[in-house]
Amino acid sequence: MTNLEKLAKVFADTFGISEAETKGLQYQGIEAWDSVGHMTLVAAIEDDFDIQLDTDDIIDMSSFEKALEILVKYGIQF
């Protein structure tokens, strides 16, 4: 599984959507991605990628694509 597939799976599992629906997904773009869902997503990303996101990155994670950008800063390759 590639890191892109892994991230899509984390989003899909967290929000109960298909992996295909992750492309273009924005914060509060679906009901499940509210503030509580956001923190659940952050915890899942940290667990699956074995990283610790800093507060600014947690706040800035406003879309699936932004999550990709942020994870690159932590050495995750896509």
Jmol script that loads the backbone (N, CA, C; Angstrom):
load data "model"
ATOM      1  N   MET A   1       0.850  -1.178   0.000  1.00  0.00           N
ATOM      2  CA  MET A   1       0.000   0.000   0.000  1.00  0.00           C
ATOM      3  C   MET A   1       0.896   1.241   0.000  1.00  0.00           C
ATOM      4  N   THR A   2       0.612   2.164  -0.890  1.00  0.00           N
ATOM      5  CA  THR A   2       1.388   3.398  -0.938  1.00  0.00           C
ATOM      6  C   THR A   2       0.942   4.330   0.187  1.00  0.00           C
ATOM      7  N   ASN A   3       1.742   5.345   0.464  1.00  0.00           N
ATOM      8  CA  ASN A   3       1.360   6.314   1.490  1.00  0.00           C
ATOM      9  C   ASN A   3       0.100   7.084   1.096  1.00  0.00           C
ATOM     10  N   LEU A   4      -0.087   7.327  -0.198  1.00  0.00           N
ATOM     11  CA  LEU A   4      -1.298   8.006  -0.659  1.00  0.00           C
ATOM     12  C   LEU A   4      -2.524   7.136  -0.378  1.00  0.00           C
ATOM     13  N   GLU A   5      -2.421   5.856  -0.666  1.00  0.00           N
ATOM     14  CA  GLU A   5      -3.525   4.933  -0.382  1.00  0.00           C
ATOM     15  C   GLU A   5      -3.770   4.825   1.120  1.00  0.00           C
ATOM     16  N   LYS A   6      -2.691   4.829   1.876  1.00  0.00           N
ATOM     17  CA  LYS A   6      -2.786   4.750   3.335  1.00  0.00           C
ATOM     18  C   LYS A   6      -3.529   5.967   3.900  1.00  0.00           C
ATOM     19  N   LEU A   7      -3.188   7.157   3.395  1.00  0.00           N
ATOM     20  CA  LEU A   7      -3.856   8.370   3.870  1.00  0.00           C
ATOM     21  C   LEU A   7      -5.326   8.377   3.453  1.00  0.00           C
ATOM     22  N   ALA A   8      -5.603   7.978   2.229  1.00  0.00           N
ATOM     23  CA  ALA A   8      -6.994   7.918   1.771  1.00  0.00           C
ATOM     24  C   ALA A   8      -7.796   6.946   2.641  1.00  0.00           C
ATOM     25  N   LYS A   9      -7.188   5.838   3.016  1.00  0.00           N
ATOM     26  CA  LYS A   9      -7.858   4.862   3.884  1.00  0.00           C
ATOM     27  C   LYS A   9      -8.129   5.445   5.267  1.00  0.00           C
ATOM     28  N   VAL A  10      -7.176   6.208   5.799  1.00  0.00           N
ATOM     29  CA  VAL A  10      -7.378   6.844   7.104  1.00  0.00           C
ATOM     30  C   VAL A  10      -8.577   7.793   7.041  1.00  0.00           C
ATOM     31  N   PHE A  11      -8.628   8.629   6.008  1.00  0.00           N
ATOM     32  CA  PHE A  11      -9.761   9.548   5.838  1.00  0.00           C
ATOM     33  C   PHE A  11     -11.061   8.765   5.690  1.00  0.00           C
ATOM     34  N   ALA A  12     -11.051   7.749   4.823  1.00  0.00           N
ATOM     35  CA  ALA A  12     -12.263   6.976   4.560  1.00  0.00           C
ATOM     36  C   ALA A  12     -12.759   6.274   5.820  1.00  0.00           C
ATOM     37  N   ASP A  13     -11.839   5.649   6.550  1.00  0.00           N
ATOM     38  CA  ASP A  13     -12.222   4.945   7.769  1.00  0.00           C
ATOM     39  C   ASP A  13     -12.724   5.904   8.839  1.00  0.00           C
ATOM     40  N   THR A  14     -12.077   7.053   8.962  1.00  0.00           N
ATOM     41  CA  THR A  14     -12.460   8.029   9.991  1.00  0.00           C
ATOM     42  C   THR A  14     -13.840   8.611   9.725  1.00  0.00           C
ATOM     43  N   PHE A  15     -14.116   8.914   8.452  1.00  0.00           N
ATOM     44  CA  PHE A  15     -15.357   9.617   8.123  1.00  0.00           C
ATOM     45  C   PHE A  15     -16.454   8.725   7.540  1.00  0.00           C
ATOM     46  N   GLY A  16     -16.172   7.436   7.379  1.00  0.00           N
ATOM     47  CA  GLY A  16     -17.189   6.530   6.851  1.00  0.00           C
ATOM     48  C   GLY A  16     -17.553   6.813   5.408  1.00  0.00           C
ATOM     49  N   ILE A  17     -16.544   7.146   4.606  1.00  0.00           N
ATOM     50  CA  ILE A  17     -16.750   7.427   3.186  1.00  0.00           C
ATOM     51  C   ILE A  17     -15.869   6.481   2.372  1.00  0.00           C
ATOM     52  N   SER A  18     -16.038   6.506   1.066  1.00  0.00           N
ATOM     53  CA  SER A  18     -15.169   5.694   0.216  1.00  0.00           C
ATOM     54  C   SER A  18     -13.851   6.426  -0.005  1.00  0.00           C
ATOM     55  N   GLU A  19     -12.824   5.680  -0.320  1.00  0.00           N
ATOM     56  CA  GLU A  19     -11.521   6.296  -0.579  1.00  0.00           C
ATOM     57  C   GLU A  19     -11.594   7.245  -1.772  1.00  0.00           C
ATOM     58  N   ALA A  20     -12.457   6.954  -2.735  1.00  0.00           N
ATOM     59  CA  ALA A  20     -12.623   7.825  -3.905  1.00  0.00           C
ATOM     60  C   ALA A  20     -13.166   9.204  -3.514  1.00  0.00           C
ATOM     61  N   GLU A  21     -13.918   9.256  -2.437  1.00  0.00           N
ATOM     62  CA  GLU A  21     -14.519  10.523  -1.991  1.00  0.00           C
ATOM     63  C   GLU A  21     -13.527  11.436  -1.274  1.00  0.00           C
ATOM     64  N   THR A  22     -12.317  10.967  -1.016  1.00  0.00           N
ATOM     65  CA  THR A  22     -11.361  11.781  -0.277  1.00  0.00           C
ATOM     66  C   THR A  22     -10.766  12.896  -1.135  1.00  0.00           C
ATOM     67  N   LYS A  23     -10.678  12.671  -2.437  1.00  0.00           N
ATOM     68  CA  LYS A  23     -10.110  13.689  -3.317  1.00  0.00           C
ATOM     69  C   LYS A  23     -10.968  14.956  -3.272  1.00  0.00           C
ATOM     70  N   GLY A  24     -10.332  16.066  -2.957  1.00  0.00           N
ATOM     71  CA  GLY A  24     -11.035  17.343  -2.889  1.00  0.00           C
ATOM     72  C   GLY A  24     -11.832  17.563  -1.613  1.00  0.00           C
ATOM     73  N   LEU A  25     -11.779  16.611  -0.690  1.00  0.00           N
ATOM     74  CA  LEU A  25     -12.540  16.727   0.551  1.00  0.00           C
ATOM     75  C   LEU A  25     -12.019  17.882   1.396  1.00  0.00           C
ATOM     76  N   GLN A  26     -12.929  18.713   1.878  1.00  0.00           N
ATOM     77  CA  GLN A  26     -12.595  19.890   2.668  1.00  0.00           C
ATOM     78  C   GLN A  26     -13.164  19.763   4.081  1.00  0.00           C
ATOM     79  N   TYR A  27     -12.490  20.421   5.026  1.00  0.00           N
ATOM     80  CA  TYR A  27     -12.983  20.483   6.406  1.00  0.00           C
ATOM     81  C   TYR A  27     -14.410  21.027   6.395  1.00  0.00           C
ATOM     82  N   GLN A  28     -15.286  20.373   7.092  1.00  0.00           N
ATOM     83  CA  GLN A  28     -16.711  20.663   7.189  1.00  0.00           C
ATOM     84  C   GLN A  28     -17.437  20.506   5.852  1.00  0.00           C
ATOM     85  N   GLY A  29     -16.769  19.844   4.892  1.00  0.00           N
ATOM     86  CA  GLY A  29     -17.405  19.559   3.610  1.00  0.00           C
ATOM     87  C   GLY A  29     -18.395  18.406   3.713  1.00  0.00           C
ATOM     88  N   ILE A  30     -18.235  17.607   4.759  1.00  0.00           N
ATOM     89  CA  ILE A  30     -19.188  16.545   5.085  1.00  0.00           C
ATOM     90  C   ILE A  30     -19.497  16.648   6.574  1.00  0.00           C
ATOM     91  N   GLU A  31     -20.618  16.129   6.957  1.00  0.00           N
ATOM     92  CA  GLU A  31     -21.058  16.246   8.356  1.00  0.00           C
ATOM     93  C   GLU A  31     -20.060  15.636   9.336  1.00  0.00           C
ATOM     94  N   ALA A  32     -19.446  14.521   8.949  1.00  0.00           N
ATOM     95  CA  ALA A  32     -18.529  13.827   9.857  1.00  0.00           C
ATOM     96  C   ALA A  32     -17.248  14.605  10.140  1.00  0.00           C
ATOM     97  N   TRP A  33     -16.874  15.530   9.237  1.00  0.00           N
ATOM     98  CA  TRP A  33     -15.629  16.276   9.446  1.00  0.00           C
ATOM     99  C   TRP A  33     -15.931  17.592  10.161  1.00  0.00           C
ATOM    100  N   ASP A  34     -16.323  17.457  11.401  1.00  0.00           N
ATOM    101  CA  ASP A  34     -16.503  18.606  12.287  1.00  0.00           C
ATOM    102  C   ASP A  34     -15.288  18.660  13.206  1.00  0.00           C
ATOM    103  N   SER A  35     -15.344  19.436  14.261  1.00  0.00           N
ATOM    104  CA  SER A  35     -14.170  19.583  15.129  1.00  0.00           C
ATOM    105  C   SER A  35     -13.788  18.273  15.817  1.00  0.00           C
ATOM    106  N   VAL A  36     -14.779  17.498  16.228  1.00  0.00           N
ATOM    107  CA  VAL A  36     -14.489  16.212  16.865  1.00  0.00           C
ATOM    108  C   VAL A  36     -13.923  15.237  15.831  1.00  0.00           C
ATOM    109  N   GLY A  37     -14.528  15.200  14.659  1.00  0.00           N
ATOM    110  CA  GLY A  37     -14.027  14.360  13.579  1.00  0.00           C
ATOM    111  C   GLY A  37     -12.613  14.733  13.182  1.00  0.00           C
ATOM    112  N   HIS A  38     -12.317  16.026  13.247  1.00  0.00           N
ATOM    113  CA  HIS A  38     -10.976  16.505  12.895  1.00  0.00           C
ATOM    114  C   HIS A  38      -9.932  15.935  13.860  1.00  0.00           C
ATOM    115  N   MET A  39     -10.234  15.966  15.140  1.00  0.00           N
ATOM    116  CA  MET A  39      -9.276  15.446  16.118  1.00  0.00           C
ATOM    117  C   MET A  39      -9.159  13.917  16.016  1.00  0.00           C
ATOM    118  N   THR A  40     -10.236  13.248  15.674  1.00  0.00           N
ATOM    119  CA  THR A  40     -10.188  11.806  15.444  1.00  0.00           C
ATOM    120  C   THR A  40      -9.298  11.505  14.241  1.00  0.00           C
ATOM    121  N   LEU A  41      -9.432  12.311  13.194  1.00  0.00           N
ATOM    122  CA  LEU A  41      -8.599  12.171  12.003  1.00  0.00           C
ATOM    123  C   LEU A  41      -7.131  12.391  12.341  1.00  0.00           C
ATOM    124  N   VAL A  42      -6.835  13.437  13.076  1.00  0.00           N
ATOM    125  CA  VAL A  42      -5.453  13.746  13.460  1.00  0.00           C
ATOM    126  C   VAL A  42      -4.843  12.578  14.232  1.00  0.00           C
ATOM    127  N   ALA A  43      -5.586  12.043  15.182  1.00  0.00           N
ATOM    128  CA  ALA A  43      -5.081  10.908  15.975  1.00  0.00           C
ATOM    129  C   ALA A  43      -4.813   9.701  15.084  1.00  0.00           C
ATOM    130  N   ALA A  44      -5.703   9.446  14.134  1.00  0.00           N
ATOM    131  CA  ALA A  44      -5.528   8.302  13.232  1.00  0.00           C
ATOM    132  C   ALA A  44      -4.309   8.498  12.332  1.00  0.00           C
ATOM    133  N   ILE A  45      -4.116   9.704  11.830  1.00  0.00           N
ATOM    134  CA  ILE A  45      -2.949   9.998  10.989  1.00  0.00           C
ATOM    135  C   ILE A  45      -1.671   9.813  11.795  1.00  0.00           C
ATOM    136  N   GLU A  46      -1.668  10.349  13.007  1.00  0.00           N
ATOM    137  CA  GLU A  46      -0.472  10.216  13.852  1.00  0.00           C
ATOM    138  C   GLU A  46      -0.159   8.751  14.130  1.00  0.00           C
ATOM    139  N   ASP A  47      -1.183   7.958  14.404  1.00  0.00           N
ATOM    140  CA  ASP A  47      -0.982   6.532  14.681  1.00  0.00           C
ATOM    141  C   ASP A  47      -0.481   5.792  13.443  1.00  0.00           C
ATOM    142  N   ASP A  48      -1.147   5.992  12.314  1.00  0.00           N
ATOM    143  CA  ASP A  48      -0.819   5.236  11.110  1.00  0.00           C
ATOM    144  C   ASP A  48       0.529   5.612  10.513  1.00  0.00           C
ATOM    145  N   PHE A  49       0.930   6.865  10.666  1.00  0.00           N
ATOM    146  CA  PHE A  49       2.197   7.314  10.087  1.00  0.00           C
ATOM    147  C   PHE A  49       3.302   7.458  11.138  1.00  0.00           C
ATOM    148  N   ASP A  50       2.981   7.153  12.389  1.00  0.00           N
ATOM    149  CA  ASP A  50       3.949   7.202  13.483  1.00  0.00           C
ATOM    150  C   ASP A  50       4.651   8.560  13.563  1.00  0.00           C
ATOM    151  N   ILE A  51       3.844   9.610  13.599  1.00  0.00           N
ATOM    152  CA  ILE A  51       4.351  10.980  13.704  1.00  0.00           C
ATOM    153  C   ILE A  51       3.561  11.713  14.774  1.00  0.00           C
ATOM    154  N   GLN A  52       4.066  12.883  15.167  1.00  0.00           N
ATOM    155  CA  GLN A  52       3.369  13.771  16.101  1.00  0.00           C
ATOM    156  C   GLN A  52       3.220  15.121  15.406  1.00  0.00           C
ATOM    157  N   LEU A  53       1.998  15.468  15.036  1.00  0.00           N
ATOM    158  CA  LEU A  53       1.750  16.735  14.345  1.00  0.00           C
ATOM    159  C   LEU A  53       1.798  17.888  15.335  1.00  0.00           C
ATOM    160  N   ASP A  54       2.365  19.013  14.894  1.00  0.00           N
ATOM    161  CA  ASP A  54       2.350  20.173  15.788  1.00  0.00           C
ATOM    162  C   ASP A  54       1.026  20.918  15.635  1.00  0.00           C
ATOM    163  N   THR A  55       0.748  21.782  16.575  1.00  0.00           N
ATOM    164  CA  THR A  55      -0.542  22.461  16.655  1.00  0.00           C
ATOM    165  C   THR A  55      -0.870  23.237  15.392  1.00  0.00           C
ATOM    166  N   ASP A  56       0.091  23.964  14.840  1.00  0.00           N
ATOM    167  CA  ASP A  56      -0.170  24.734  13.624  1.00  0.00           C
ATOM    168  C   ASP A  56      -0.592  23.845  12.471  1.00  0.00           C
ATOM    169  N   ASP A  57       0.056  22.694  12.353  1.00  0.00           N
ATOM    170  CA  ASP A  57      -0.295  21.773  11.272  1.00  0.00           C
ATOM    171  C   ASP A  57      -1.677  21.163  11.477  1.00  0.00           C
ATOM    172  N   ILE A  58      -2.036  20.900  12.707  1.00  0.00           N
ATOM    173  CA  ILE A  58      -3.372  20.379  13.012  1.00  0.00           C
ATOM    174  C   ILE A  58      -4.427  21.403  12.602  1.00  0.00           C
ATOM    175  N   ILE A  59      -4.183  22.640  12.918  1.00  0.00           N
ATOM    176  CA  ILE A  59      -5.117  23.719  12.576  1.00  0.00           C
ATOM    177  C   ILE A  59      -5.178  23.933  11.069  1.00  0.00           C
ATOM    178  N   ASP A  60      -4.026  23.847  10.402  1.00  0.00           N
ATOM    179  CA  ASP A  60      -3.955  24.104   8.957  1.00  0.00           C
ATOM    180  C   ASP A  60      -4.517  22.971   8.104  1.00  0.00           C
ATOM    181  N   MET A  61      -4.731  21.804   8.669  1.00  0.00           N
ATOM    182  CA  MET A  61      -5.195  20.659   7.888  1.00  0.00           C
ATOM    183  C   MET A  61      -6.665  20.852   7.524  1.00  0.00           C
ATOM    184  N   SER A  62      -6.899  21.521   6.425  1.00  0.00           N
ATOM    185  CA  SER A  62      -8.253  21.915   6.044  1.00  0.00           C
ATOM    186  C   SER A  62      -8.805  21.139   4.853  1.00  0.00           C
ATOM    187  N   SER A  63      -8.019  20.217   4.313  1.00  0.00           N
ATOM    188  CA  SER A  63      -8.479  19.401   3.186  1.00  0.00           C
ATOM    189  C   SER A  63      -7.599  18.161   3.075  1.00  0.00           C
ATOM    190  N   PHE A  64      -8.040  17.232   2.266  1.00  0.00           N
ATOM    191  CA  PHE A  64      -7.241  16.037   2.023  1.00  0.00           C
ATOM    192  C   PHE A  64      -5.902  16.429   1.398  1.00  0.00           C
ATOM    193  N   GLU A  65      -5.951  17.329   0.425  1.00  0.00           N
ATOM    194  CA  GLU A  65      -4.730  17.760  -0.253  1.00  0.00           C
ATOM    195  C   GLU A  65      -3.790  18.510   0.688  1.00  0.00           C
ATOM    196  N   LYS A  66      -4.333  19.291   1.597  1.00  0.00           N
ATOM    197  CA  LYS A  66      -3.503  19.997   2.581  1.00  0.00           C
ATOM    198  C   LYS A  66      -2.850  18.990   3.525  1.00  0.00           C
ATOM    199  N   ALA A  67      -3.552  17.926   3.852  1.00  0.00           N
ATOM    200  CA  ALA A  67      -2.964  16.874   4.688  1.00  0.00           C
ATOM    201  C   ALA A  67      -1.750  16.262   3.995  1.00  0.00           C
ATOM    202  N   LEU A  68      -1.841  16.070   2.680  1.00  0.00           N
ATOM    203  CA  LEU A  68      -0.688  15.567   1.923  1.00  0.00           C
ATOM    204  C   LEU A  68       0.507  16.509   2.069  1.00  0.00           C
ATOM    205  N   GLU A  69       0.270  17.798   1.872  1.00  0.00           N
ATOM    206  CA  GLU A  69       1.338  18.803   1.989  1.00  0.00           C
ATOM    207  C   GLU A  69       1.971  18.777   3.374  1.00  0.00           C
ATOM    208  N   ILE A  70       1.140  18.704   4.385  1.00  0.00           N
ATOM    209  CA  ILE A  70       1.630  18.720   5.763  1.00  0.00           C
ATOM    210  C   ILE A  70       2.468  17.478   6.049  1.00  0.00           C
ATOM    211  N   LEU A  71       2.014  16.329   5.618  1.00  0.00           N
ATOM    212  CA  LEU A  71       2.739  15.092   5.900  1.00  0.00           C
ATOM    213  C   LEU A  71       4.109  15.066   5.216  1.00  0.00           C
ATOM    214  N   VAL A  72       4.247  15.728   4.090  1.00  0.00           N
ATOM    215  CA  VAL A  72       5.546  15.812   3.415  1.00  0.00           C
ATOM    216  C   VAL A  72       6.557  16.493   4.328  1.00  0.00           C
ATOM    217  N   LYS A  73       6.104  17.469   5.106  1.00  0.00           N
ATOM    218  CA  LYS A  73       7.003  18.162   6.048  1.00  0.00           C
ATOM    219  C   LYS A  73       7.544  17.212   7.106  1.00  0.00           C
ATOM    220  N   TYR A  74       6.863  16.100   7.329  1.00  0.00           N
ATOM    221  CA  TYR A  74       7.284  15.121   8.339  1.00  0.00           C
ATOM    222  C   TYR A  74       8.039  13.948   7.709  1.00  0.00           C
ATOM    223  N   GLY A  75       8.441  14.126   6.454  1.00  0.00           N
ATOM    224  CA  GLY A  75       9.237  13.112   5.779  1.00  0.00           C
ATOM    225  C   GLY A  75       8.443  11.995   5.135  1.00  0.00           C
ATOM    226  N   ILE A  76       7.127  12.152   5.065  1.00  0.00           N
ATOM    227  CA  ILE A  76       6.287  11.151   4.408  1.00  0.00           C
ATOM    228  C   ILE A  76       6.304  11.459   2.906  1.00  0.00           C
ATOM    229  N   GLN A  77       6.607  10.455   2.110  1.00  0.00           N
ATOM    230  CA  GLN A  77       6.703  10.644   0.663  1.00  0.00           C
ATOM    231  C   GLN A  77       5.453  10.146  -0.051  1.00  0.00           C
ATOM    232  N   PHE A  78       4.984  10.934  -0.995  1.00  0.00           N
ATOM    233  CA  PHE A  78       3.796  10.582  -1.794  1.00  0.00           C
ATOM    234  C   PHE A  78       4.166  10.538  -3.263  1.00  0.00           C
TER     235      PHE A  78
END
end "model"
wireframe off; spacefill off
backbone 0.3
color backbone group
